[in-house]
Amino acid sequence: MVTIEDKVVDLHSEEDDTPLRSESPFSSSHSQQHLRKIHVFDTSSHVASLVDVPTYSISPKRLRNRALMSIYIVLIKAKINVLLPFGPLAILLHYVTGKHGWVFFFSLLGITPLAERLGYATEQLAFYTGPTVGGLLNATFGNATEMIISIYALKQGMIRVVQQSLLGSILSNMLLVLGCAFFTGGIVHYNKIQIFDKAAAVVNSGLLLMAVMGLMFPAVLHFTHTEVHFGKSEVSLSRFSSCIMLIAYASYLFFQLKSQQNYYRPAPVEEEGDHKEEDSDEDEVPEITQWEAIGWLAVLTLWVSVISGYLVDAIQGASDSWNMPVAFISVILLPIVGNAAEHASAIMFAMKDKLDITLGVAIGSSTQISMFVIPFCVVVGWFMGKPMDLNFQLFETATLFITVLVVAFMLQEGTANYFKGLMLILCYLIVAASFFVHVDRPKSDD
């Protein structure tokens, strides 16, 4: 019996003379040769050169081998895929035992590799779409796991779970992910000070402060009891502010990807000239075709949607069985799943002394969630008839405000070291401990 690995070897030998061809409907003909892998924070990273090759006939054997190759690359090759069986196991436990604690735990494990593979498929598709569409893809699918979980929770009226899980994603990216990246990068490069593009960091910090402003006013309006119509004015203000934040984020994408591309491109350093050849050797090329990437995006999104339903259903039961506050589960445990891929990639790039990409992963993702995902959920709740608003309560809003200030001060110098990373990690431990002892007040106590 022929194994998948043998098929992969056969496929490599057959396709040496027929490399992947990019036939993108999104990109113009003159941009086919040099496409960029875009992240919202740094538009100059991951440049890949694709060479047009002559078309060739497609035989059934080639299609079968290509399908096996694609399955191997997406579902088998990555080590994190050993966690994939936990998803079906969680569904089985849901119907057989009904123990919400185990269902929630195995759902967390099962959805972690799906989040990472979603990011991978998005990156592969970005090779073919060009900078603008690639940036939009990252904005849409970069945090697809959080968006799907939030929409499922929103349908069930679990508005606080939505708010706290999205808040937790921001806190996790800014403190834990960035802190671990700075710490490991500083340890590996202990004899030098790592630098990054300060201009782009300042712009993202400004967007995060704008998001804090959007969250703060509805909360202050509610808790000072100065609403014109109690319980309604804060929702109306939240919906208006969400539309403004979405416009601001769309403007930011246009400004970064079209208007001011060169402004946020890191300046070349002369002393690193010896490494230019090494960097060119590290340029990535797509491993799967464009339509394979689109197909995997659809399949993975559907599977994440299925697992998310069981995950959300088990949150309250897991809280009761583990004797753990729902706030801690939503703010600390859920974001660890969605940020697992970002966590690993941010550390990897920091160890390679590519901090601009690291910040694009950590701070760029926080900007996406605060300026795109949160307002998007408010608008979706509006169409669903759910009173989803930007009133995240005083405790959560104050936590976010302090976190943004701390990170903004850390980034203002444009340098990183292991001590800054250690401080960010310790700050995250304080935040985690705070939510472990935090319980939402009943609505009647407001």
ZIUR-V245186 format. One record per residue. N is the residue number from 1. PSI is psi in radians with two decimals (NA if undefined). Layout:
N|PSI, N|PSI
This chain:
1|2.32, 2|2.24, 3|2.91, 4|-0.65, 5|-0.69, 6|-0.70, 7|-0.71, 8|-0.75, 9|-0.77, 10|-0.69, 11|-0.73, 12|-0.74, 13|-0.59, 14|-0.56, 15|0.17, 16|-0.61, 17|-0.04, 18|1.30, 19|2.96, 20|2.49, 21|2.34, 22|2.03, 23|1.30, 24|2.25, 25|-0.19, 26|-0.46, 27|2.64, 28|2.90, 29|-0.58, 30|-0.20, 31|0.11, 32|-0.48, 33|-0.47, 34|1.67, 35|2.64, 36|2.49, 37|1.97, 38|2.40, 39|2.60, 40|-0.51, 41|-0.68, 42|1.89, 43|-0.03, 44|0.11, 45|2.72, 46|1.06, 47|2.29, 48|2.37, 49|2.16, 50|2.31, 51|2.26, 52|2.42, 53|2.81, 54|2.60, 55|2.75, 56|2.76, 57|2.58, 58|2.01, 59|2.76, 60|-0.65, 61|-0.71, 62|-0.70, 63|-0.74, 64|-0.77, 65|-0.67, 66|-0.69, 67|-0.76, 68|-0.69, 69|-0.76, 70|-0.74, 71|-0.73, 72|-0.80, 73|-0.77, 74|-0.72, 75|-0.23, 76|-0.72, 77|-0.80, 78|2.41, 79|-0.51, 80|-0.27, 81|-0.13, 82|-0.29, 83|-0.14, 84|-0.69, 85|-0.30, 86|-0.39, 87|-1.01, 88|-0.58, 89|-0.67, 90|-0.73, 91|-0.72, 92|-0.78, 93|-0.57, 94|-0.72, 95|-0.43, 96|-0.84, 97|-0.64, 98|0.23, 99|1.85, 100|-0.54, 101|-0.83, 102|-0.66, 103|-0.77, 104|-0.76, 105|-0.82, 106|-0.51, 107|-0.70, 108|-0.81, 109|-0.70, 110|-0.51, 111|-0.27, 112|-0.90, 113|-0.49, 114|-0.67, 115|-0.73, 116|-0.72, 117|-0.55, 118|-0.78, 119|-0.67, 120|-0.80, 121|-0.64, 122|-0.75, 123|-0.70, 124|-0.73, 125|-0.55, 126|-0.38, 127|-0.56, 128|-0.25, 129|-0.23, 130|3.02, 131|-0.84, 132|-0.95, 133|-0.59, 134|-0.71, 135|-0.68, 136|-0.65, 137|-0.76, 138|-0.65, 139|-0.59, 140|-0.89, 141|-0.16, 142|-0.58, 143|0.70, 144|-0.63, 145|-0.81, 146|-0.70, 147|-0.74, 148|-0.80, 149|-0.73, 150|-0.72, 151|-0.69, 152|-0.78, 153|-0.62, 154|-0.67, 155|-0.55, 156|0.12, 157|0.26, 158|1.19, 159|-0.67, 160|-0.60, 161|-0.72, 162|-0.89, 163|-0.80, 164|-0.61, 165|-0.68, 166|-0.69, 167|-0.73, 168|-0.60, 169|-0.71, 170|-0.83, 171|-0.71, 172|-0.77, 173|-0.74, 174|-0.58, 175|-0.97, 176|-0.91, 177|-0.89, 178|-0.68, 179|-0.81, 180|-0.64, 181|-0.83, 182|-0.70, 183|-0.88, 184|-0.70, 185|-0.67, 186|-0.60, 187|-0.78, 188|-0.74, 189|0.98, 190|-0.36, 191|0.19, 192|2.85, 193|2.11, 194|2.45, 195|2.75, 196|3.00, 197|1.92, 198|-0.57, 199|-0.80, 200|-0.62, 201|-0.66, 202|-0.71, 203|-0.78, 204|-0.63, 205|-0.68, 206|-0.70, 207|-0.68, 208|-0.68, 209|-0.62, 210|-0.69, 211|-0.70, 212|-0.72, 213|-0.72, 214|-0.57, 215|-0.46, 216|-0.74, 217|-0.78, 218|-0.65, 219|-0.78, 220|-0.70, 221|-0.69, 222|-0.82, 223|-0.21, 224|-0.05, 225|0.76, 226|0.37, 227|2.54, 228|-0.79, 229|1.90, 230|2.24, 231|-0.25, 232|-0.63, 233|-0.67, 234|-0.59, 235|-0.75, 236|-0.76, 237|-0.69, 238|-0.73, 239|-0.71, 240|-0.81, 241|-0.63, 242|-0.74, 243|-0.71, 244|-0.73, 245|-0.65, 246|-0.69, 247|-0.74, 248|-0.70, 249|-0.68, 250|-0.69, 251|-0.66, 252|-0.76, 253|-0.79, 254|-0.74, 255|-0.71, 256|-0.71, 257|-0.44, 258|-0.91, 259|-0.80, 260|0.91, 261|-0.76, 262|-0.44, 263|-0.58, 264|0.28, 265|2.17, 266|2.39, 267|2.44, 268|2.52, 269|2.23, 270|-0.68, 271|-0.19, 272|0.22, 273|-0.54, 274|-0.35, 275|0.06, 276|-0.69, 277|-0.64, 278|-0.71, 279|-0.67, 280|-0.55, 281|-0.42, 282|-0.01, 283|2.36, 284|2.64, 285|2.67, 286|2.46, 287|-0.37, 288|2.82, 289|2.98, 290|-0.83, 291|-0.48, 292|-0.73, 293|-0.74, 294|-0.75, 295|-0.76, 296|-0.61, 297|-0.76, 298|-0.79, 299|-0.83, 300|-0.69, 301|-0.72, 302|-0.74, 303|-0.67, 304|-0.68, 305|-0.72, 306|-0.87, 307|-0.62, 308|-0.62, 309|-0.79, 310|-0.59, 311|-0.82, 312|-0.70, 313|-0.50, 314|-0.03, 315|-0.90, 316|-0.70, 317|-0.66, 318|-0.65, 319|-0.73, 320|-0.76, 321|-0.57, 322|-0.08, 323|0.87, 324|2.38, 325|2.52, 326|-0.58, 327|-0.72, 328|-0.73, 329|-0.74, 330|-0.72, 331|-0.56, 332|-0.92, 333|-0.84, 334|-0.79, 335|-0.47, 336|-0.59, 337|-0.92, 338|-0.46, 339|0.14, 340|-0.79, 341|-0.74, 342|-0.65, 343|-0.84, 344|-0.79, 345|-0.62, 346|-0.74, 347|-0.72, 348|-0.79, 349|-0.58, 350|-0.66, 351|-0.45, 352|0.11, 353|0.64, 354|1.23, 355|-0.43, 356|-0.67, 357|-0.67, 358|-0.81, 359|-0.57, 360|-0.62, 361|-0.85, 362|-1.09, 363|-0.66, 364|-0.69, 365|-0.68, 366|-0.70, 367|-0.72, 368|-0.81, 369|-0.80, 370|-0.62, 371|-0.21, 372|-0.96, 373|-0.82, 374|-0.90, 375|-0.61, 376|-0.74, 377|-0.62, 378|-0.77, 379|-0.71, 380|-0.76, 381|-0.60, 382|-0.83, 383|-0.50, 384|-0.20, 385|0.33, 386|2.42, 387|0.89, 388|2.21, 389|-3.11, 390|0.18, 391|1.60, 392|0.19, 393|2.75, 394|-0.71, 395|-0.85, 396|-0.72, 397|-0.73, 398|-0.68, 399|-0.78, 400|-0.73, 401|-0.83, 402|-0.68, 403|-0.79, 404|-0.71, 405|-0.79, 406|-0.82, 407|-0.67, 408|-0.71, 409|-0.61, 410|-0.54, 411|-0.20, 412|-0.41, 413|-0.32, 414|0.32, 415|2.79, 416|2.61, 417|3.02, 418|-0.47, 419|-0.71, 420|-0.72, 421|-0.72, 422|-0.70, 423|-0.72, 424|-0.70, 425|-0.76, 426|-0.64, 427|-0.67, 428|-0.62, 429|-0.65, 430|-0.76, 431|-0.76, 432|-0.75, 433|-0.60, 434|-0.73, 435|-0.33, 436|-0.47, 437|0.23, 438|2.28, 439|2.37, 440|2.43, 441|2.57, 442|2.70, 443|-0.58, 444|-0.31, 445|-0.08, 446|NA
